[in-house]
Amino acid sequence: MTTRQSLSRWLILGVLLIASVYFLAPVWWLLVSSTKTNADLFSGNGFWFARFALFDNVHQVFAQQGGIYWQWLANSALYAVGGAAVSTLIAAMAGYALAKYRFRGREFTFNSVLAAVLVPQPLLAVPLYLLFSEVHLVNTYWAVLLPSMVSPFGVYLARIYAGASVPDELIEAGRIDGAGELRIFATIALRVMSPALVTIFLFQFVAIWTNYLLPVLMLANDRLQPVTVGIVGWQAQRGIGPSAVPFNIVITAAAISAIPLVILFLSLQRFWRSGLVAGSTK
């Protein structure tokens, strides 16, 4: 290995190390801070442990305001699971149709989907609010669920994956055997597209779970809000009035809200690996 190659290697490793610290330092701070008392948060080293108060903090999180944190978690699960599941199914159907059926306006439709991918989602929040106000859906579960059921990026990814992984010969064989189009899609295409569908579901789940702008605009009722809006509301109450929420409770609540995302990522990782292995052996 030459001196130039060695320097390049160390430079790349240094950049990766800095990037790792940049992304992992806030996570470490969150984990450490969730184990501290409110007083310990403002004394000592912020990146190291003090008196261990994690279990007491967790108890206070779920006891705060009559246990409303349970309701926020349930709402987030409803929005994320329901929206991600429906959007994944719609994306699979639309992507498969755009990839395997020839019809007038197909390319225009796909280009429209690409254009929708480029539109920042916050730009749609206010128009959606005005639209839902006209049909009296504001401050209901549907105000968050309906926009979450559409994923232009999911349609794009499903179309690309279906075009590359679902052989036309397999579809023709199913038709020759007498299977209808819906049966071919359900029994053949969905199975072949499963790695892409898992990715679409995960991306949409994370986007809905961490979404703040849309639910804060749509929902005024505390009992309908997801955990993101609820935690920000607690943070805004910190130090104000007798119902103020201690800062250590807010931090612990934020740490708890990230646990479902970690569990989902780890549980679905094996599907990605199986998809990669299957793709390498075709």
C-alpha positions in Angstrom: 0.0 0.0 0.0 1.4 3.4 -1.0 1.7 6.4 1.2 -1.1 8.2 -0.8 -3.4 5.2 -0.4 -2.7 5.0 3.3 -3.5 8.7 3.7 -6.7 8.4 1.8 -7.8 5.5 3.9 -7.1 7.3 7.2 -8.9 10.4 5.8 -12.0 8.3 5.0 -11.9 6.6 8.4 -11.6 10.0 10.1 -14.6 11.4 8.3 -16.6 8.3 9.1 -15.6 8.6 12.8 -16.7 12.2 12.9 -20.0 11.4 11.3 -20.5 8.5 13.7 -19.9 10.8 16.7 -22.1 13.4 15.3 -25.1 11.0 15.0 -24.5 8.9 18.1 -23.7 11.6 20.6 -27.3 12.9 20.8 -28.6 9.3 21.2 -26.1 8.6 24.0 -27.0 11.9 25.7 -30.7 11.0 25.5 -30.1 7.5 27.1 -27.9 8.9 29.8 -30.2 11.8 30.6 -33.2 9.6 30.9 -31.6 7.9 33.9 -31.0 11.1 35.9 -33.1 13.1 38.3 -34.2 16.6 37.3 -31.5 18.1 39.6 -28.7 15.9 38.2 -29.5 17.1 34.6 -28.2 20.5 35.4 -25.1 19.4 37.3 -22.1 17.3 36.4 -21.2 15.8 33.1 -24.1 15.7 30.7 -22.7 12.7 28.9 -22.2 10.4 31.9 -24.4 8.8 34.5 -25.3 10.2 38.0 -27.8 8.8 40.4 -29.8 6.1 38.6 -33.4 7.2 38.5 -34.6 5.5 35.3 -37.4 3.4 36.8 -38.7 6.3 38.8 -38.7 8.5 35.7 -40.6 5.9 33.6 -43.2 5.6 36.4 -43.7 9.3 36.4 -44.0 9.4 32.6 -46.9 7.0 32.6 -48.5 8.6 35.7 -48.3 12.2 34.4 -51.7 13.8 33.7 -53.6 10.7 34.5 -51.6 8.4 32.3 -52.2 10.3 29.1 -48.9 9.0 27.7 -50.4 5.6 27.2 -53.1 7.3 25.0 -50.5 9.1 23.0 -48.6 5.9 22.4 -51.8 4.1 21.3 -52.6 7.0 19.0 -49.2 6.9 17.4 -49.4 3.2 16.9 -52.8 3.6 15.3 -51.6 6.3 12.9 -48.3 4.6 12.1 -49.4 1.0 11.7 -52.7 1.8 10.0 -51.3 4.4 7.7 -48.1 2.4 6.8 -50.1 -0.8 6.1 -52.6 0.9 3.8 -50.0 3.0 2.1 -47.8 -0.1 1.5 -50.7 -1.9 -0.1 -51.7 1.0 -2.3 -48.0 1.5 -3.3 -47.7 -2.2 -4.1 -50.9 -2.2 -6.3 -50.0 1.1 -8.0 -46.3 0.2 -8.6 -47.2 -3.3 -9.9 -49.8 -1.8 -12.3 -47.4 0.9 -13.6 -44.7 -1.7 -14.1 -46.6 -4.6 -15.7 -49.6 -3.1 -17.5 -49.5 -0.9 -20.6 -52.2 1.7 -20.8 -52.6 5.2 -22.1 -51.1 7.8 -19.8 -48.9 5.4 -17.9 -45.7 7.4 -18.3 -47.6 10.6 -17.4 -48.9 9.0 -14.3 -45.5 7.8 -13.2 -43.9 11.2 -13.9 -46.6 12.7 -11.7 -45.7 10.3 -8.9 -42.0 11.4 -9.3 -43.1 15.0 -9.1 -45.0 14.3 -5.9 -41.9 12.7 -4.4 -40.1 16.0 -4.9 -42.7 18.1 -3.1 -41.8 18.7 0.6 -44.5 17.3 2.8 -44.8 20.5 5.0 -46.0 22.4 2.0 -49.1 20.2 1.9 -50.0 20.6 5.6 -52.0 23.9 5.4 -53.9 23.0 2.2 -54.8 19.7 3.8 -56.0 21.5 6.9 -58.2 23.8 4.8 -59.6 20.9 2.8 -60.4 18.8 5.9 -62.0 21.8 7.5 -64.5 21.9 4.7 -65.5 18.3 5.2 -65.4 18.5 9.0 -62.6 16.0 9.5 -60.3 18.3 11.5 -59.7 17.1 15.1 -60.6 13.5 14.2 -58.4 10.4 13.7 -59.1 10.6 10.0 -57.3 14.0 9.7 -54.0 12.2 10.3 -54.8 8.7 9.0 -56.0 9.7 5.5 -52.8 11.7 4.5 -50.7 8.9 5.9 -52.2 6.4 3.6 -50.5 7.9 0.5 -46.8 7.5 -0.2 -45.5 8.7 -3.6 -42.0 7.4 -2.7 -43.6 4.0 -1.9 -45.3 3.9 -5.4 -42.0 4.8 -7.0 -40.0 2.2 -5.2 -42.7 -0.5 -5.8 -42.8 0.3 -9.5 -39.0 0.1 -9.9 -38.8 -3.2 -7.9 -41.8 -4.8 -9.6 -40.4 -4.0 -13.0 -37.0 -5.6 -12.1 -38.0 -8.6 -10.0 -41.4 -9.8 -11.2 -40.8 -11.7 -14.5 -43.4 -11.3 -17.3 -43.1 -15.1 -17.9 -44.3 -15.8 -14.4 -47.3 -13.6 -14.9 -48.1 -15.3 -18.2 -47.8 -18.7 -16.7 -50.3 -17.7 -14.0 -52.7 -16.5 -16.7 -52.3 -19.8 -18.7 -53.2 -21.7 -15.5 -56.4 -19.7 -15.3 -55.5 -17.3 -12.5 -57.1 -13.9 -12.5 -55.2 -10.7 -12.4 -56.0 -10.1 -8.7 -54.9 -13.6 -7.8 -51.7 -13.3 -9.7 -51.0 -10.1 -7.9 -51.8 -11.5 -4.4 -50.1 -14.9 -4.7 -47.1 -14.1 -7.0 -46.3 -10.4 -7.2 -46.7 -9.6 -3.5 -44.4 -12.5 -2.5 -41.7 -11.5 -5.0 -42.0 -7.8 -4.0 -41.9 -8.5 -0.2 -38.4 -7.0 0.4 -39.4 -3.8 -1.2 -42.8 -3.7 0.6 -41.0 -4.2 4.0 -38.8 -1.2 3.1 -41.8 0.9 2.1 -43.7 -0.1 5.3 -40.7 0.8 7.5 -40.1 4.2 5.8 -43.7 5.1 6.1 -44.0 3.9 9.7 -41.0 6.0 10.7 -42.3 9.1 8.8 -45.7 8.8 10.5 -44.4 8.1 13.9 -42.1 11.1 13.9 -44.5 13.4 12.1 -45.2 16.6 14.1 -46.5 19.3 11.8 -49.6 17.5 10.4 -51.0 16.3 13.7 -50.3 19.6 15.6 -52.3 21.4 12.9 -55.1 18.9 12.7 -55.6 17.9 16.3 -56.6 20.1 19.2 -57.9 17.3 21.5 -55.2 16.0 23.8 -56.7 12.5 23.6 -56.2 12.3 19.8 -52.6 13.5 19.7 -49.7 11.3 18.9 -46.7 11.0 21.2 -44.6 13.6 19.2 -47.1 16.4 19.8 -47.7 15.3 23.4 -44.0 15.5 24.3 -43.6 18.9 22.7 -46.6 20.0 24.7 -45.0 18.8 27.9 -41.8 20.5 27.0 -43.7 23.8 26.5 -45.2 23.5 30.0 -41.8 23.0 31.7 -41.5 25.5 34.6 -45.0 27.1 34.0 -47.7 26.7 36.6 -48.4 23.9 39.1 -48.9 21.4 36.3 -45.4 21.9 34.9 -43.7 18.7 33.7 -40.1 18.2 34.9 -37.4 18.2 32.3 -36.2 14.7 33.1 -39.8 13.4 32.5 -39.8 15.0 29.1 -36.5 13.4 28.2 -37.5 10.0 29.4 -40.7 10.2 27.5 -38.7 11.0 24.3 -36.5 8.0 24.9 -39.4 5.7 25.4 -41.0 6.9 22.2 -38.0 5.8 20.2 -38.1 2.2 21.4 -40.8 1.0 19.0 -38.7 2.3 16.1 -35.7 0.4 17.3 -37.8 -2.8 17.8 -39.3 -2.5 14.3 -36.0 -1.9 12.6 -34.4 -4.9 14.3 -37.4 -7.2 13.7 -37.6 -6.4 10.0 -33.9 -6.4 9.3 -34.0 -10.2 8.5 -36.4 -9.5 5.7 -33.9 -7.1 4.1 -31.2 -9.7 4.4 -33.3 -12.4 2.9 -34.2 -10.1 0.0 -30.6 -9.3 -0.7 -29.6 -13.0 -0.6 -32.5 -13.9 -2.9 -31.6 -11.2 -5.3 -28.0 -12.4 -5.5 -29.0 -15.9 -6.4 -31.4 -15.1 -9.2 
